[in-house]
Amino acid sequence: MKQTLQLKLGQHLTMTPQLQQAIRLLQLSTLELQTEIQEALESNPMLEITDEDTADRSSDTAGNETSGSNDNEQSRSESNADDTNNDGTEKLDVSETAVDKQQQEIPNDLPTDSDWEDTYDSYAESFSTVSRNNDGENSSYEQADNSSESLQDHLLWQLNLSPCSETDQAIATTIIDAIGDDGYLNLSLEDIHQSFSESDEIDLDEVEAVLHRVQDFDPPGIAARDLCECMSIQLRYYDEDTPWLAEAKVLLGQHFDALAKREFALIMRRMKLPEVDLQAVIQLIQSLNPRPGAHITESQPEYIIPDVFVKKVKGQWRVDLNPEITPKIGINSLYAKMAHRNTSKDAAFLKNNLQEARWFIKSLQSRNETLLKVATTIVDRQRGFFDYGAEAMKPMVMHDIAEIVEMHESTISRVTTKKYMHTPGGIFELKYFFSSHVTTASGGECSATAIRAILKKLIAAEKPNKPLSDNKLAMLLGDQGINVARRTVAKYREAMSIVPSNERKRLV
């Protein structure tokens, strides 16, 4: 082959490290951002918390370390620190939208370093409070209980307290392992029996006997094979003189299928009960727990910290960033001066960290500015929602916001993912305000979110003994000028976790 040289001219898009960092921070949730800031403070000595408490403690520490012969030098440092035009500290407020574009000026004198323990203590304090009320009092979210145990651990603890043979304990352990998080037995007795070898000489009746022993464990209703057995087990713990207890046992034992199908007339005829008595029996059954294992779980709760607050001030909706989600961080003046004055081999390390710190602060500023701009635009577009509720929600897609703020749709998608807005009506994810539309009879558009709100209101007002079918709901929406098919109504209803009309039927 003949070797030749070719010259080509082309264009391609390259993302700078700064841009990559800004994009990554933009899509982080509040909790993920706090972790990112914590890691940045720990890895980059140029970054520090710049709140007032830390500044005071740093001044005290500096005064103690420079006593004696350095008193005059310390006085000059404090004098320069009081002069806002000549200070050597970049204090940038990343919790608000103001951008401090002042360039850093490096003074000649070198103040004593601050205590890093004070910096980290201040940072921990800034994150310990995640909400603040109007009176200025701090309130913290309830901390998750890290000592919570799983359902299996809870059952095995009771098994170890129960006297039984080694064979029964092995069977009980197998049964407990087959119990799901909801408390039901996920395997049949035949499958559990077959899991043992023939040499164990275990009969199916013995497996069933051990199952009944496990079903006596806490919580009541555990290890049931179906809903009927679960509720029947729970009824065994009621006092015999409990009103309608006998009728409830008969209803579950003999007429459960009719109860599941809401065939109340058939049940009243077979049990020879008037409607008011049957209603009392059903009320007792409804007080039982259909998922006995749900309240015992090892998973930790996830708390939502709002990124922005929306409130009405003098008749206008105002959007503010949550000041507690990010601390006020800045450049450490001592190390910044060392980076410029140091000529040793460590100068490159200091300068690189200084540049990274500046990029990080600028990325945080960009994130907060973009978040505030997008949230404000959403509030302006969805003013009807904030004034009148979900039924007044307007159709809106990300392209609409992208045009107004002059950003790409991908940026809008990142800034609205896992970001939450605290409003007088509750806390909503920013993506909640985006929805498709349905054409109305008048030629206008109606948001899918508004349709779901209307459906929820119609279902809440229906007669309990005669619930509205999906077809009837579609007709009622048509009367309001909203033309939707029955299958669309069913889709919206299922999205709201509302059961069909035959399952919503109940006695008055």
Stockholm file with secondary structure:
# STOCKHOLM 1.0

chainA/1-508         MKQTLQLKLGQHLTMTPQLQQAIRLLQLSTLELQTEIQEALESNPMLEITDEDTADRSSDTAGNETSGSNDNEQSRSESNADDTNNDGTEKLDVSETAVDKQQQEIPNDLPTDSDWEDTYDSYAESFSTVSRNNDGENSSYEQADNSSESLQDHLLWQLNLSPCSETDQAIATTIIDAIGDDGYLNLSLEDIHQSFSESDEIDLDEVEAVLHRVQDFDPPGIAARDLCECMSIQLRYYDEDTPWLAEAKVLLGQHFDALAKREFALIMRRMKLPEVDLQAVIQLIQSLNPRPGAHITESQPEYIIPDVFVKKVKGQWRVDLNPEITPKIGINSLYAKMAHRNTSKDAAFLKNNLQEARWFIKSLQSRNETLLKVATTIVDRQRGFFDYGAEAMKPMVMHDIAEIVEMHESTISRVTTKKYMHTPGGIFELKYFFSSHVTTASGGECSATAIRAILKKLIAAEKPNKPLSDNKLAMLLGDQGINVARRTVAKYREAMSIVPSNERKRLV
#=GR chainA/1-508 SS CCCCCCCCCCCCCCCCHHHHHHHHHHTCCHHHHHHHHHHHHHHCTTEEECSHHHHHHHHHHHHHHTCGGGHHHHHHHHHHHHCTTTCCCEECCCSSSCCCCCCCCCCSSCCCCCCHHHHHHHHHHHHHCCEECTTSCEECCCCCCTTCCCHHHHHHHHHHTSCCCHHHHHHHHHHHHTBCTTSBBCSCHHHHHHTSCGGGCCCHHHHHHHHHHHTTSSSTTTTBSSHHHHHHHHHTTSCTTSTTHHHHHHHHHHSHHHHHTTCHHHHHHHHTCCHHHHHHHHHHHHTSCSCTTTTCCCCCCCCCCCSEEEEEETTEEEEEECTTSSCCEEECHHHHHHHHHCCSTTHHHHHHHHHHHHHHHHHHHHHHHHHHHHHHHHHHHTHHHHHHCGGGCCCBCHHHHHHHHTCCHHHHHHHHTTCEEEETTEEEEGGGGCBCEEEBTTSCEEEHHHHHHHHHHHHHTSBTTBCCCHHHHHHHHHHTTBCCCHHHHHHHHHHTTCCCHHHHCCCC
#=GC SS_cons         CCCCCCCCCCCCCCCCHHHHHHHHHHTCCHHHHHHHHHHHHHHCTTEEECSHHHHHHHHHHHHHHTCGGGHHHHHHHHHHHHCTTTCCCEECCCSSSCCCCCCCCCCSSCCCCCCHHHHHHHHHHHHHCCEECTTSCEECCCCCCTTCCCHHHHHHHHHHTSCCCHHHHHHHHHHHHTBCTTSBBCSCHHHHHHTSCGGGCCCHHHHHHHHHHHTTSSSTTTTBSSHHHHHHHHHTTSCTTSTTHHHHHHHHHHSHHHHHTTCHHHHHHHHTCCHHHHHHHHHHHHTSCSCTTTTCCCCCCCCCCCSEEEEEETTEEEEEECTTSSCCEEECHHHHHHHHHCCSTTHHHHHHHHHHHHHHHHHHHHHHHHHHHHHHHHHHHTHHHHHHCGGGCCCBCHHHHHHHHTCCHHHHHHHHTTCEEEETTEEEEGGGGCBCEEEBTTSCEEEHHHHHHHHHHHHHTSBTTBCCCHHHHHHHHHHTTBCCCHHHHHHHHHHTTCCCHHHHCCCC
//
